[in-house]
Amino acid sequence: MSTALNPDPTAEMHEEAHERKKELRIKHEVAEDPNTPLETLKTLLADDDIILRHTVYQHPSLTPQFLDEAFEKEEGHSNLMAIVAHTNASTALLEKVFRRCPMLFDPDAEDIDALRGVAAGHDNATPFILEEGIKDVSVGVRCAVAENPKTPQEFLMLAAEDGERDVRFAVAGNPNAAAGILLKTIGDEDRDVRHGAAANPNTPADALYGAAFDTDKWVREGVAENESAPREALLALLLDEDESVRRVAVENWKSRGFDQAQDTALPPPAVPPTRSMRL
């Protein structure tokens, strides 16, 4: 019997898969092009390929209205995250997500707190989101607020006093945390929290000097990598008992152009710190 009359179904499936792969590759290229117009991007959202839609949601030209409409139609969790995380996400959308608005999705849906965390950490997070977020039952949401550079200092202090170490760790690394907050976190009982503050360039110099003598090498390494660490602290860390701490300190020292010869005769601190010291 002729194969022309009875084509191989397997071969047809392979051909269709090959054509689909080519089609998706072209569509991805269109979605990645920063000059692609919004109307074209909208047509790409009709495709059932979740990865293609995710690529569309990362396009820099998406408008707040585009993102609002897409969020109402999208079902994939990773894509919802991409929409909320977009730079142009509206404050209205962020607040709806944070409030678990039933108009957008089932308020009992799984991973909703992950979405709320993205809203809380967004540059466009509103004062309402930040104020409510720092008191939220979700640790992830509180962490997002603690990391957000736009969070008011009073809320960051609440984060520094939080019972969850992840929240305290998040605020210790906040680039806008005030000195009082960093002084609190650099004396934290948890070594990761202390490391976060030790690596924060806004931590006061005297606190960094004290942390250079912390009992935990991870904290000392945080000071060693800090571009704001005083020369006195780095000088001590150049002689640290741990090789990794010394290596990081040497890299920092060289990158900042310090002359070791000028610092070998530094006067001792008024109260010499010890390895058991806590600020």
N, C-alpha and C positions, 0 to 999 in steps of 0.2 A: 504494500500500500504506500502511496506517495506521501512523503513527509510534508510536501507543500499543502496537501489537503488536511494533514493532521500535524500541525506545528507542535513542537515540544513545549509543553506548558512551563517547564522549568526554565527553559531558555527565555521565554517571554517574561517570566517573573524577574530574572536577572536583568533583562533589558530595561524593564520598568524601574527597577531599583537603581540602575545606573543613571537613567534619565532623571529620576527624582533627586539623586545625589548632585547631579550637575545643576539642577534647578535651585536647590538649596544653597549651593555654593555661590551662585549668582545673586540670589536674594540676600545672602549674608554680606556680600560685597556692597550691595546697594544700602543695606542697613548701616554699615560701618562708614559709609561716605558722609562726611560732615555737611556736604552740600545737598544731600537728598531732601526734597521738599516734604512738608508734613503730610500732604495728601498721599504721597507715595508710601510713606511710613505707615499710614493708616491701613492701606491695602495689604501691607505685609502682615499686619496683625490678624488678618483673616486666616493665615496659615495655621495648621494645627501643630506645627513644630514648636515646642516650648523653648528650645534654645534660640531659634530665630527670633521669637518674640522678646526673649531676654536681651538679645542684641539690640533690638529696636528701643527697648526701654533705657538703654544706656546712651542713646543719641543725645548730644548736647543741645540740640535745638528744640526739644520737646517743650511745649508750653504748659502752664498749669492746667488749662482746660483739657488739653490732650491727655495729661496724666490722670486727671479726675475721671474722665470718661473711661480710660483704659482700666483703671482700678475697679470700676463697677463691673466690668466684663471679664476681667482676668480671673483665672481659677488656680493657676500654679503658684504655690507658696513662694518659691524663689523669685518668681516674677513680680509678685506683690511686694516683696522686699525691695526689689530693684526700683519699682515705681515710687515707693515711699522714700527711698534713699536718694532719689534724683535731686540734683541741685535746685531745680525749678518747682519742686513739689510745693503746693500752696499751703499756707497756714491753715486754711479751712480743711484740707485733706488730712493734714497732720493731726489736727484736733479731733476729727471724726475717727481716725484710726486709734488715737490715744483713748478716746471715750468708748471704744468698742461699739461704734455706731451700727445698729442692726440694719440700717439702710444699705450698708456696704457689704457686710458679711455676718455670718452666724457668730454672735458674741461668745459662744461656747466652743468655737473652732480651735483645733490644736494649733500651737505655735503662735497664738495671737499676741502673747507677751513679747515674742521676738519682734513682731511688727511694731508694737508699742515702744519697744526699746529703740528701734530705728528712728521713730518719730521724736523720741525724747533726746536723742543725740544729734538731731538735725540742726543745721545752721539756722533754719527758719522756725525752730521750736519756740512756741509762744511762752510768755510768763506763766500762763495757766499750766502748760505742760510741765515746765520746769518745777514749779511750786508743788504740783500734785505728784509729779514723778519722783521727787526725792523722798516722798513719804509712802510710795507705792509698796504693795506687798511683794511685788516681783523684784528679786535681787538684780536681774538683768536690766530692768527699767531704771532702778536706782543707780546702777553702774553707768548707764548711758548718760544720765543727768550729771553724775560726778565727773565724767570725762569731758562733758560739753564745755568748751572755752567760754561760752556765753552765759553759763550759769552764774547767778549772783553769788557773792562771797558768803552770804548768810546760809545759803543752801549747801555750798561746798563745805562749810564748817559742820553742818549736820552730817554730811557724808564722811567727814574725818572722824566723827564720833559714832558711826554706824556699827552695829554689832557684827556685820558680815565683813570679813577681811577683803573680799573682792571689791566691795564698795570703797573701802578705805584705800586699797591699792589703786583704784581708778582715780580717786581725787589726788593721790600723791603724785601722779604723773600729769595732772592738769596744767597746761602751760600758763594759765591765768590764776592759779591758786595763790593767795596772798601769803606773806611770810608767816603769819600766825598759824595758818593751816598746815604749812609745810613743817614748821617747828613741831607741831603736834604729831604729824605722821612720821617724821624721822625718828621720833621716840617711841613708835608703836611697838607692841610686843611681837608682831609678826615680821619676819625678816623680809618678806617680799614687799610689804608696805614700806619698810624702812629703805629698801633698795630703790623703790619708786621715787621717794623723796630725795634720796642721795643722788640720783641721776637727774633730778629736776634742776635746770639752770637757775631757777628763781629762789632756790633754797638759800638762806643767809650763809655767808662765808664761815662764820664761827660755828654754825651747826654742821657744815660740811667737814670742817676740821675735826670736830668731835667724832663724826661718823667714820672718819678715816681710821679710827681706833676701835671700831665696832668688833664684837666677838665673832661676827659672821662674815666670812670672806665675800659673800654675795653683796652685802651692804658696802663693804670697802671697795669692791669692784665698781659699784654704782658711783662712788665718789671719784674713782680713778678715771672713769669715762666722762665725767661731767666737765664740760668746757668752761664752766664758771668756778670750778674748784680752785681755792686759793693755792698759791705755790707752796705754802707751808704744808698743806695736806698732801699734795702730790709728792713733795720731797720725802715725806714719811712713807708714802706708799711705794716709792721707788725701792725702798728697803723692806717691803712687806715680806712676811714669811711665805706667802703663797705666790707661786710662779705666775699664775694667770693674772693676779692683781698687779704684780710688777710689770708684766707685759703691757697691760692696758694703760698703766700709769706712764710708762715710757712713751707710748704712742701719743698720749695726750700732751705730755711734756714737750715732745719734739714738734708736734703740730702747732703748738702755741709759741714756739720759739724761745722758750725759757733758757737762760744761761745758768747751769747748775753752779758754776763757780761763784756767782753772785749771791747764792742763797745758802751756802754751806755754813755760814756763821749766824743763822737766824736765832734770835733770842728764844728761849723756851717759853711756852705759854704760862700764864699766871698759875693755872691749875692744870698740871699735866694730865691729860686724859688717860684712862686705862681701858683695857679691852672689855671690861665689864660695864663701861659707862653707858648710860641711857640719858638722853636729853630730857 
